[in-house]
């Protein structure tokens, strides 16, 4: 769906529409937007207007979050991954703490692929690296 349609749906029904899961796959509109490679603006809108981090963290029947859907897509989705992670970080700077070890590995492999433009300016990636690698080493040195 286009951004105009998504904005109208949320205006009429409220943000709860972002969290509705379909009965077949258990996917949210954010899952569907990621799977169908919706415009970046639609993904950003859904992330920015979700309740807490519910839409980003919801798993479908394949046990995939919307971020997993993008990271596992056959077609390059770098702009959509960047949009989702930036919008999520802008909404909740502590969002990286919610990721599983497997999700962290996937995101870091994506960031290290060499095809990602401006990855070092992505605050989500910076926070992830800081939380998972820099802070634990810093505290380990303090504790010694």
N, C-alpha and C positions, 0 to 999 in steps of 0.2 A: 504494500500500500504506500501511497505517496505521503509525504510529510503533512500536507493539508488534510488528508483523510484521517491520519493518526491524531492530529491535533483536534479535529472535530470530534472524533470518537471519545477522546479523553475529556474534552470540554463538556460533552453531553452526558457521559457516564461516570466521569471521575477517574482518578488514577488507578482505581481497582481494575479497570479494563486491561491494564498492562500486565496484571498478574493472573489473568484467567488462563487456565491450561486446557488445551483441547483434549477430548476424550481418547483419541487415537494414539497419539505419541506423548501426551503429557507435556507438550511444548507450550511455552508462553509466546506472546507476540514478538518478544525479543529473540527467542529461539528461531521463530519463523523468519524474522527480518535478517538474521545472520545466515540462516540456511539458504534463503532465496537471494542473498546478496543485495539487500535493499540499499538505497542510497545512504551514505554516511550520515546525513542529517536525520534520517529516521532512527537509526541506531542511537545516535546521540540523544535525541528527544526521548526515546524510551528509557534510556539509562538515567537521564536527568530528572525524569518525572516518576520514577519508580518509588515505591514505599521502602525506605531504607535501602537495603541491597538485595531485597527479595527477588527481583526479576533476574539480576545478574547471577545469583547463586542457585536459582531453581534448576533442578536436574530433571531431564525428561526420562522416558522409559529406557533409553540407551545409557542412562546415567551421565549424560552430557549437559554441561552448562552452556549458555550461549557463547561464552569465550571458547569452550572446547569445540563447538561447532565451527567457529571461524578457524581455529588452529588446525583442525583436521580436514578442512575443505580441500578439494582437489584443485580448485582455482586459487591463485594468489589473492589473499584478502588483506594485504598489509594495511591499506587505508582504513578498512573497517575495524581491524584489530586495534590499530592506533586510535581510532575514534572511540571505540568502546572503552579501552583502558584509560584514555585521557578523561573522558566524561565521568567514568567511575571514580577515578582519583579526585577529580574536581568536586564531586559530590561527597566523597568520603575519603580523606587522605589516609585513613587507617585500613583501607580496603585490602591491601596486600596481606594483612594478617589473617584474612579469611581463606586464603588459598591453600589447597592441599599441597603436599610435596610434589605430587605428580603434575599438578597445574603449574607450579613454579618452574619445574623442569621444562614443560612445554613452552611456557612464555619465554624463558631464557634461551631455549634453542631457537625460537622464532627471532628473538632480538639479535642473536648471534649469527643468523643466516647470511648476513651481508647484504640482503636485498631491502632492508628496512631503512627508508630515508629518515634522517634526523632522530634516530633512536635515542641518542644521548640527551635530547631535549624533552623526552617523554618522562614526566614526573612519576608516573606509575612504575616505569622500569627503574628509575633512580631509587625510589622508595623500596622497591623489591630487593634490589642489590644491597642497599644500605641495611635493611632489616635482616636479610638472610646471610649476608657475608661480612659486612663491615662492622656492625654493632656487636655481633657475637665474638669476633676476634678482639675488638676493643675491650669488651668486658672481661674476656679471658686474660688479657694482659693485665688489667687492673686487679683481678683476683689473685694473680700469681705473686 
